[in-house]
Amino acid sequence: MKIQEKKKVHIRWMLVCYDILIYLLSAILLLRLYGGNDRLSNTGILQQMCISMVCIFGIRLLGNIYGQVWRYGGIQCYMRLIFADGIACVLYMIIEILLPVESITFTRMLSLVSVDLLGALTIRMLYRYAYKCGNSNDMQGRFWTVLLKIFSGIDAGREKEIQKIKIAIIGAGRVGVGLAEELLNNEQASYVPRCFIDINKEKVGREIQGIPVWSETDATLSKLDDYEVQEIIFAIPSMETERRKELYDYYKNAGYKVKIYDYPTMHAAGGKRYLREFDIEELLFRKPLVVADEQTNAYYKDKVVLITGGGGSIGSELCRQMAKMQPKQLVILDIYENGAYDVQQELKIAYKGKLKLQVEIASITNRKAMARIFEQYHPQIVINAAAHKHVPLMEHNCIEAIENNIFGTKNMVELCEEYGAERFMMVSTDKAVNPTNVMGATKRMCEMIVQSASTHGNVKYSATRFGNVLGSAGSVIPLFKRQIANGGPVTITDKRIIRYFMTIPEASQLVLQSGAMAQNGELFVLDMGKPVKIMDLAENMIRLSGVQGIEIVETGLRPGEKLYEELLVKTEELDKTENSMIFIERDSALSAAEIDEKLAMLKEACATDDDSKAKEVLRKVVPTFKRPEEVNKTAFKKQHRENEENSKKGMKVALF
């Protein structure tokens, strides 16, 4: 590091020396050799040289002209030099008038500054050009390398950049250019940009920061090879998923490493920027829907917020999103201390103690512990993300699912009323729609509890449903990744299974915005985009991983598993909201007496310690709870009929 600093100082002093030499030549030409009508004495020449030198070099030092990295200098660097010398010229003229010295004409004064400026610009452009050409191995490159070595002691970057990874940046917009500037101005960077690839016709064919901008058709593989490009970097955050996937496949198949530039949003925790490999989710699914807005942020600001299940996949992201909104205090509650601790440490580091944060370890089924927490913090907003969510495991642990999901939610609702909370927001699932498993049925019962409470309580209640979450604990994506990494096989339960997916940030933002817009008793659902066949997902993940010979094996449907999840967004049955992707399902609430009756039945069933009996009672209290065999058989027949109709019309049929 000290060597690099010495090198920088050496280069800057060399530049100062060349500037002084250029100035002296300009002064000799315009003050000594050129006499004109205002011929100066030796004393007058000395006076003018002292004044002009102080003005020119003083302003350049104040303007940090010698702090610029001129070998990568863009137009802004040259404009800064021109602007600085313009100020120096004005200052020179003022001092000339005020001091009792031999005067010269304005034209001669302006000529002195202009000729000196022209020389300074020329030396910098030559330096930059020589440094750029020094990376080439042709005759011209070697010539400039020798020339630069003689006059500045620099090896034109060859000894440094020859070891760097040459990259092509897809996107010559603000993000891509920002990445290029960051790499060019950092001698320690491991990458050096060689070209931009962009579709903007106004940019194609030009140079930005001395880097050529090519169109997608111009950026042929042979041309990239000529420029020694080794990696392709995506720097267009707004690029459509399909187009991104096409380009990824093209360059990946051509043998290039393909990465993405993580450019942080203004409010991103930590604000880190780095190059990383693509997540497979980014190539398979739609661009995440960003639903948080200023109105949502303003609602949560300066509020005491309690998030249950805050150490889980969804809960932890809710905590991250909430932290950005500057709550008065954020209370994270979880029964699993390791997850809660990880989130706590992450937020402490990201916000450097500016976030008032507290972690409580407790179960929402423990009424006494929860009452203590409500008494201590008096939360204004409660977000209930604590629940058992694993479908097959809950089929064999029905009583635990009922006690945790249903009675835990009941505890939270009652405590919100008792301690005067403003809002209660429940995190639900699309599996609550016509459930075929214990987990979905318990979540549907929770929705009924929340909607019923909205009819007679003082708290504003809402629930938000979303589909399968990418990357969450127990989800299919991490499972497939592990199986591919281990050499296979990749296991799927049934090749006909169809699911809707969304990212964790998308799901979390939806919960927060819907909670902020809730009036009372709403059941929010989201347009989750196109459904994905699990078989296609497995095949795509194997192909994109680049691993050959991975087998896909069907293992059979698990207990309580559907072939498909319900398509929630049916606009004729849903009400629209301010956000075009968020809807409210029309559903009538049960009375408090009806809910109490159902809860009493469940409590009695749980007391038997018989999971089978508890499941049968759950079917009674949740009328839409059906057996998976019945639903899957109906779904298969329905799809078969639709395929026959489409086939008669000459349309493509769905493989179900």
C-alpha positions, 0 to 999 in steps of 0.5 A: 500500500505504501508503494502505491501511495509513493507511486501516486505522489511520484506521478503527481509531482511529475505532472506538476513539473511538466506543467511548470515546464509548459508554463515557462515555455508559454511565458518565454513565448508570450512575455519575452519573445513576443514584444508587441506594443507593451514590451516589458522590462526584465523586472516587468516580465518577472512580475507578470510571471510571479502573478500568473504562476501564483494564480494558475497553480494556486487555483489548480491546487485549490481545485484538486487538479493534481488529485485527478487520476488523469490516465483514466480522465473523462470529460469531467476531469478536463472541464475541471481543468478548463474551469480552474484556469478560467478562474485563474485568468479572472484572478490574474486580471484583478491582481494586475489592476490592483497591484502597481506593476508593469501592465500588459494588454488583456489579449496578451494576458488571455493568450498566456493563460490559454497557451498554458492551458492548451499545453496542460490539456495536451500533456494529459491527453498524451499521458492518457492515450499512452497509458491506454495503448500500453496494454496492447502488444502491437508495435504501437503499444510498445512504442507508447510504453517505451515513451511513457517509461522514459518520460514518467517512469510508468510501465503504461499499466502493463505490469499491473493490468496484464494481471487484471481480469478483462471484462465487458459490461452489459449496460452503458447506463448510470450503473454500468458507467459507475462500475467502470469509473469505480474500477478505473479509479481503483488501482487495487481493483481486480477487473479492468473494463474493455467495452460496454454492450448496450442497445441505446443507439445514441451511445453505440459507436461512441466512447465513455471514459475511453471505453468503446460502446458496442451494440449486441450485434457488434459484440461478436465473440471474435471481437470480444476475443480480440479485446481479451475479454474474460468475463461478462458483467451485467449492469442493467438492473431493469433488464427483463428476465427473458432477455437476461436469460438469453444473453446469459445462455449465449455468453455462458455457452461461449465459455465466458464467466458471467456475473452481475453487478450488485448496485445498492439502492439508496436505502440498502443496509450497508450499501455494499457493491460487488460482483457476484455470480448469478443466482439461478432464481434471477434467471428463472423468475420475473423481476421482483415486484417492488411494492414499498413506497414513500407512503408505506415508509411514512406509516411505519416511521417512529412506530414500535413494531413487534415481528414474531418469527423474526428469525425465520426466512420471511420474518428476518426479511420483514425485519430488514425491510422494517429497519429501513423505514426508521421505526421508533423501536423494532422488537424481534421475537422468535423461539429459535435463538440462533436465527434471531441472533443472526438477524440482530447482528446483521442489523447492528452492523448495517445500522451501526447502533442507529436502530433501536433494536431488541430481541426476545426469545419466546413462543407465541403459545406462551400467553404469560411470556407474550403478556410480559413482552406486550407490557414491556414494549406496548407495540403499536404494530404487530406482524405475526410471521411465527408459524409452523409452515412445513407441509409434510411434517405438519401432517404428522404433527397436527396437534402441534400445528394447531396449537402453534399456528391457531392458538398462537395467533389467537393469543396475539389477537387477544393481547393486541386488544388488551394492550391497545395495539394499532394494527395486527398483520398476519402472514398467511399462505396460498395453501390456505385456499381450499387447503389439502393439508394441515398447515394450509387448514391451520392458516385458513383458521387463522385467517378466520380468527383475524377477520372475525376480530376485525368485526368487534375489536378496536385493532385494525386487522389484516392478513396477506397471502403469498405463494412459494417463497424462493430461498426460504428454509425448506423451499425447493430451490435450495434443495435442488441446488444441494442435490445438483452440487452433490451430483444428483439425482434431483428429486421431484414428487410429481412431474405434473406439479405446478407452483407460483413463486415470489422472492422473499423481499417481494413477499415481505414488501407486500406484507408491509404495504398491505398492512399500511393500506389496510382499513380493517379485516382485509384479506390481501392476495397478490398477482403472482405472475405465471405458474412454474412447472416443477419439472421445468424448474429442475431441468432449467436449474440443471442446465444453468448449473453447467453440470452434465448427467444429472438425473431427475427422479420422481418420488411420489406426492407427499402427504397433503400435497396438491398438484397445483395451488389455486390461482388466487387472482380472479378479478371478478372475485377480488377488489382492486387496490392502489397497487395494480398487483395487490387485491382484496378477496371478498370473504365474509367474517364469522361472528365471535361466537362461531369462532369460539365454538370452533376453537373449543372443538379444536382445544378439546381435540388437542387434549386427546393427544391423538393427531388423527382425531385432531385432523378430523376436527380440523376438517370440521371447523375448516369447511374447505379442508379437502383430501388431496386425492380428491382435489388432485383427481378433480384437477387432472380431469379438469385439465384433461378436458381443457386440453381436449378442447384446445386440441380441437381448436388447434391450440397448444395443450398444457402438459399436466 
